[in-house]
């Protein structure tokens, strides 16, 4: 039986068919009640252990009741349960299914600048040195690539030393693991000027501001979570917000799992960079890696 057929047949046993008032509150309260019963059954299992032999049967019955209420609510809101299930699978696969990672490899995808001239492409493998210089009670950070200083001298721009002066590590991580970073393109003078519209939209000011905003937003979250030390997964609401912020840019095809991987990898390098007060970031856009060395 598929979801559409189940939804159609469940509608035939609906005793409150109106689409507002009691018609909506009944399935909502019904779901809440059945979840409570599920918890009560689990409590009995914990208490009675192997002597509670009806656990699976009870759980199956309660799950069936919950499914009926879900289908009933969907019907009254003119939603298709089959569409809901398909959307949920897409969302959860994007969030959690890291294809190929168990074999030590990541799924292949083309980089966004693949069809552009070499001088407009981000280098496929390169290193950026972060040098810290003490300045009064604070410090500034200078970036060097290929023997040339890139970007501006950075401070924390904060009342306390929180290490944000090293935040370009995050932009480099986005470049390495997502193939996307308008900020890095600007720093390295790799904007795609041969296509004026791409240069304006994807590599322009709005895209750069969005990326800086994401960096600051995630940093605020990270500060409340030990800068992601020993953290293996990020809050889905954080990732969903990032997806919304980037919905109008080319990077919108990257999944929440891609963003999570890039953020966690970036913070792993950033923590080492902050602890050592400098160092070098090594990037490989083909194999999608970012690494740290102290020299």
Phi and psi in degrees as a GROMACS rama.xvg file:
@    title "Ramachandran Plot"
@    xaxis  label "Phi"
@    yaxis  label "Psi"
@TYPE xy
-92.3956  173.764  UNK-2
-64.9246  -38.7048  UNK-3
-64.0742  -43.0673  UNK-4
-64.1886  -42.7832  UNK-5
-61.2745  -43.797  UNK-6
-62.598  -41.1762  UNK-7
-63.5296  -44.7513  UNK-8
-74.2354  -31.7655  UNK-9
-64.6436  -35.097  UNK-10
-60.3896  -29.837  UNK-11
-67.5518  -19.549  UNK-12
-105.785  12.4481  UNK-13
-74.2297  125.081  UNK-14
-96.2161  -8.6098  UNK-15
-131.093  75.2907  UNK-16
-76.0737  -6.95833  UNK-17
-66.1689  154.867  UNK-18
-99.599  12.7053  UNK-19
-147.258  -179.557  UNK-20
58.5653  -127.93  UNK-21
-60.9764  -29.8489  UNK-22
-60.7844  -32.3569  UNK-23
-92.1181  -35.8634  UNK-24
-70.8588  -29.4052  UNK-25
-61.5776  -52.3366  UNK-26
-66.4702  -32.6387  UNK-27
-65.3618  -47.2254  UNK-28
-67.9536  -35.073  UNK-29
-61.2761  -44.5169  UNK-30
-61.51  -44.1844  UNK-31
-61.6507  -42.0208  UNK-32
-65.147  -41.6224  UNK-33
-67.7675  -36.4768  UNK-34
-62.8911  -39.3671  UNK-35
-61.6516  -39.5841  UNK-36
-65.4805  -38.8848  UNK-37
-57.5782  -45.1725  UNK-38
-64.9902  -37.6222  UNK-39
-64.429  -40.3674  UNK-40
-63.829  -39.1188  UNK-41
-67.9582  -35.8743  UNK-42
-60.7501  -41.5005  UNK-43
-62.9214  -38.5511  UNK-44
-65.4449  -42.8416  UNK-45
-62.1785  -37.465  UNK-46
-75.2056  -47.0549  UNK-47
-96.361  -12.0927  UNK-48
51.1862  -128.822  UNK-49
-67.0273  -16.0308  UNK-50
-75.6111  -14.995  UNK-51
-91.5789  90.5419  UNK-52
-90.2901  -4.73372  UNK-53
-100.829  15.2236  UNK-54
-58.263  -54.0391  UNK-55
-62.6788  -39.2154  UNK-56
-64.5897  -40.8437  UNK-57
-67.0866  -42.5306  UNK-58
-62.5049  -43.932  UNK-59
-59.5111  -41.7408  UNK-60
-66.0423  -43.6024  UNK-61
-67.2892  -39.4221  UNK-62
-62.8222  -36.9133  UNK-63
-62.8906  -41.4693  UNK-64
-64.6678  -41.7174  UNK-65
-61.483  -42.2556  UNK-66
-60.9081  -38.9452  UNK-67
-62.4851  -45.526  UNK-68
-65.8215  -38.4688  UNK-69
-61.1197  -46.6168  UNK-70
-63.4668  -39.6803  UNK-71
-64.9206  -43.319  UNK-72
-65.3439  -41.4845  UNK-73
-60.6999  -43.0791  UNK-74
-60.6071  -44.9592  UNK-75
-70.7461  -20.9455  UNK-76
-99.6853  11.5221  UNK-77
58.1451  42.6255  UNK-78
-111.336  150.243  UNK-79
-99.6582  120.061  UNK-80
-63.4732  -33.0456  UNK-81
-64.7807  -42.4096  UNK-82
-65.0556  -39.5974  UNK-83
-62.0082  -44.6467  UNK-84
-64.159  -42.6323  UNK-85
-64.3338  -42.7049  UNK-86
-63.0817  -41.4653  UNK-87
-63.4327  -39.6775  UNK-88
-65.4295  -40.9592  UNK-89
-61.3689  -44.7573  UNK-90
-63.1425  -46.7366  UNK-91
-70.2963  -33.4897  UNK-92
-66.4247  -42.0226  UNK-93
-63.0525  -34.1187  UNK-94
-79.5867  -41.0479  UNK-95
-119.345  -23.7826  UNK-96
-84.6591  98.1002  UNK-97
-91.1953  86.8117  UNK-98
-58.7504  127.44  UNK-99
84.3321  -10.4827  UNK-100
-66.4483  -30.0541  UNK-101
-65.2299  -23.2267  UNK-102
-93.238  8.00449  UNK-103
78.7884  20.0948  UNK-104
-134.855  158.601  UNK-105
-108.194  154.169  UNK-106
-62.1216  140.086  UNK-107
-74.9342  140.54  UNK-108
-150.463  151.504  UNK-109
-70.5587  144.606  UNK-110
-78.058  153.492  UNK-111
-67.551  -22.0645  UNK-112
-104.998  18.6672  UNK-113
-56.4491  -36.7994  UNK-114
-93.6808  10.6026  UNK-115
-101.713  161.964  UNK-116
-58.8479  150.554  UNK-117
-52.4844  -37.0822  UNK-118
-70.9964  -11.5002  UNK-119
-106.204  3.02092  UNK-120
-94.4814  146.346  UNK-121
-66.0824  137.815  UNK-122
-56.2594  140.047  UNK-123
-73.98  -30.6062  UNK-124
-139.655  125.785  UNK-125
-161.267  167.864  UNK-126
-130.587  145.796  UNK-127
-127.891  126.273  UNK-128
-94.5993  133.838  UNK-129
-107.164  116.338  UNK-130
-113.483  125.012  UNK-131
-97.665  136.994  UNK-132
-125.065  126.807  UNK-133
-68.0046  140.347  UNK-134
-144.451  97.2509  UNK-135
62.8817  -126.55  UNK-136
-87.9374  -4.06826  UNK-137
-118.582  -157.673  UNK-138
-154.297  153.356  UNK-139
-121.211  155.616  UNK-140
-121.962  134.578  UNK-141
-117.95  136.83  UNK-142
-103.369  137.327  UNK-143
-128.691  131.263  UNK-144
-134.47  128.325  UNK-145
54.8663  38.2588  UNK-146
80.4785  0.316861  UNK-147
-117.111  141.196  UNK-148
-73.4907  132.74  UNK-149
-122.656  144.219  UNK-150
74.0851  -170.365  UNK-151
-101.351  161.202  UNK-152
-65.996  133.293  UNK-153
-114.422  139.91  UNK-154
-118.77  178.677  UNK-155
-72.4086  -19.2707  UNK-156
49.3499  44.1193  UNK-157
-148.071  161.613  UNK-158
-73.0656  -24.7944  UNK-159
-119.675  156.906  UNK-160
-78.3892  102.073  UNK-161
-116.164  5.47029  UNK-162
78.7571  10.8575  UNK-163
-67.8763  -14.6242  UNK-164
-62.2299  -17.4772  UNK-165
-96.9405  13.6832  UNK-166
-68.0041  -12.8271  UNK-167
-62.4939  -16.6233  UNK-168
-55.8998  -38.6902  UNK-169
-65.725  -41.9476  UNK-170
-62.9941  -40.2076  UNK-171
-65.9462  -35.3735  UNK-172
-66.1077  -39.898  UNK-173
-62.5652  -40.1352  UNK-174
-63.0167  -44.4833  UNK-175
-71.7853  -43.8494  UNK-176
-98.9462  -19.2562  UNK-177
-110.992  -16.3279  UNK-178
71.6423  18.3465  UNK-179
-137.315  126.195  UNK-180
-173.008  92.7639  UNK-181
-56.5396  -33.1768  UNK-182
-65.739  -45.9364  UNK-183
-63.8523  -39.2382  UNK-184
-59.9533  -42.2106  UNK-185
-66.5046  -43.2184  UNK-186
-60.4392  -38.4906  UNK-187
-97.3558  3.68028  UNK-188
55.4729  49.6265  UNK-189
-118.473  35.1773  UNK-190
-70.4555  147.886  UNK-191
-89.1929  72.1965  UNK-192
-75.6206  -13.4739  UNK-193
-69.5491  -17.4279  UNK-194
-121.28  97.7636  UNK-195
-54.8505  -36.6932  UNK-196
-70.0397  -42.6073  UNK-197
-63.2282  -41.5502  UNK-198
-60.4882  -40.501  UNK-199
-72.7819  -46.0208  UNK-200
-85.1155  -52.0177  UNK-201
-84.2252  -30.9952  UNK-202
-113.217  8.55709  UNK-203
-89.619  -169.493  UNK-204
-62.1901  -41.5947  UNK-205
-63.7549  -43.3562  UNK-206
-63.6964  -41.4681  UNK-207
-64.3492  -42.1805  UNK-208
-63.8941  -39.0871  UNK-209
-62.01  -43.8189  UNK-210
-64.9381  -42.035  UNK-211
-62.427  -38.5072  UNK-212
-63.6514  -40.7128  UNK-213
-63.5956  -43.1577  UNK-214
-58.6318  -45.4885  UNK-215
-68.9275  -39.0819  UNK-216
-63.8834  -46.6327  UNK-217
-67.4687  -35.7487  UNK-218
-62.3661  -40.886  UNK-219
-61.2476  -42.182  UNK-220
-64.2766  -44.6622  UNK-221
-63.3416  -36.6968  UNK-222
-59.2602  -33.0689  UNK-223
-82.4294  -3.73561  UNK-224
-131.56  46.2156  UNK-225
52.4932  36.4569  UNK-226
50.7295  37.6573  UNK-227
65.1916  20.6626  UNK-228
-68.988  130.555  UNK-229
60.2411  25.7955  UNK-230
-104.23  126.35  UNK-231
-105.416  -11.5388  UNK-232
-148.896  146.339  UNK-233
-102.448  156.855  UNK-234
-61.2219  132.372  UNK-235
-64.1294  -31.5902  UNK-236
-64.0689  -35.8836  UNK-237
-61.2119  -48.4836  UNK-238
-66.56  -37.6336  UNK-239
-66.1655  -37.3199  UNK-240
-63.6171  -42.1197  UNK-241
-61.5592  -41.9757  UNK-242
-61.3238  -37.9057  UNK-243
-67.7608  -41.7781  UNK-244
-63.3111  -31.5084  UNK-245
-103.589  12.3317  UNK-246
-60.5698  -28.0678  UNK-247
-94.9217  4.93134  UNK-248
-113.149  165.969  UNK-249
-58.7092  -28.291  UNK-250
-71.5023  -3.16576  UNK-251
-61.4335  -18.4117  UNK-252
-79.7275  -10.6621  UNK-253
-77.2574  141.456  UNK-254
-85.6307  165.254  UNK-255
-56.316  -35.2053  UNK-256
-64.7708  -37.9156  UNK-257
-61.8697  -45.4838  UNK-258
-63.6779  -42.5709  UNK-259
-60.1386  -44.5161  UNK-260
-61.9372  -43.8129  UNK-261
-65.0753  -42.274  UNK-262
-65.7164  -47.8284  UNK-263
-64.2211  -40.0657  UNK-264
-65.3506  -40.7111  UNK-265
-62.955  -41.5635  UNK-266
-72.2199  -29.3743  UNK-267
-62.1364  -42.438  UNK-268
-71.2318  -42.3987  UNK-269
-60.1083  -41.181  UNK-270
-61.9364  -41.7856  UNK-271
-66.052  -40.0393  UNK-272
-62.235  -44.4754  UNK-273
-67.1795  -43.0366  UNK-274
-63.9586  -35.4118  UNK-275
-92.8367  -4.85417  UNK-276
57.2788  43.3331  UNK-277
137.55  179.157  UNK-278
144.006  -167.469  UNK-279
-124.885  137.397  UNK-280
-103.097  129.827  UNK-281
-111.712  125.247  UNK-282
-119.553  142.027  UNK-283
-134.413  103.163  UNK-284
-76.3224  -21.694  UNK-285
-73.8166  -48.2493  UNK-286
-91.4085  -2.7457  UNK-287
57.4449  62.3677  UNK-288
-133.649  154.744  UNK-289
-138.624  133.205  UNK-290
-138.562  163.281  UNK-291
-120.747  142.597  UNK-292
-137.44  152.147  UNK-293
-81.7745  -15.4436  UNK-294
